[in-house]
Amino acid sequence: MATRTDAPTRREQILKEAARLFAERGFHGVGVDEIGAAVGISGPGLYRHFAGKDAMLAELLVGISGQLLTGAKRRLAEADGGSADAVLDSLIEGHIDFALDDRPLITLHDRELDRLRDSDRKLVRQLQRQYVELWVEVLREVYPGIAEPAARSAVHSVFGLLNSTPHLGRPGSLPGRGATAELLHRMARGAFAAAGAE
């Protein structure tokens, strides 16, 4: 979502506003009419794009998990023989872009994942596991002495750190995107170095 440069489609506009509203007021606190009003169409008009709110929520949470995995695979392919350190930096940068640009989706995932149908929730978890394992592999190349369980714990811990952005205050209260991204990157690398030092 954060890397698109062309104009968003109507469907993408609906999803963006739905994510914002769901994150602000909770899934059950938002009606279809409000989502429609946020994008300039009638509530019933949303049904031309989605079967309902449940379908929006599923597309948001499955979609972002898939995008993170696809983006990480792309970064690995682009590295093509580059140093493991550079690959790790690239993965961190990609996740920071998500954490800063798609903050409502982090809140949504934390609060509403259990509302998904079992099949959608399992798909989210499956995509997330693949994403984690990709990071674990790269991390163990950078720090060969780190055991796999410790590497996995370190990756989850860094995700927790990076995904804390919704709790950093209002968007205008952060020091600026560039400075925040740099700080998060240094903190992520510091956490991995500490894990690798064992």
Salt bridges, closest charged atoms under 4 A:
ASP6 OD2 - ARG4 NH2 2.74
GLU12 OE2 - ARG4 NH1 2.95
GLU17 OE1 - ARG20 NH2 2.72
GLU24 OE2 - ARG20 NH1 3.27
GLU34 OE2 - ARG25 NH2 1.94
GLU59 OE1 - ARG11 NH2 2.53
GLU78 OE2 - ARG74 NE 3.47
ASP85 OD1 - ARG189 NH2 2.57
ASP89 OD1 - HIS185 NE2 2.88
ASP89 OD1 - ARG189 NH1 2.75
ASP97 OD2 - ARG75 NH2 3.93
ASP97 OD1 - ARG177 NH2 3.04
ASP101 OD2 - ARG177 NH2 2.96
ASP110 OD1 - HIS109 ND1 3.80
GLU112 OE1 - ARG115 NE 2.37
ASP118 OD1 - ARG121 NH2 2.34
ASP120 OD2 - ARG117 NH2 3.06
GLU133 OE2 - ARG152 NE 2.68
GLU148 OE1 - ARG140 NH1 3.49
GLU148 OE2 - ARG152 NH2 2.64
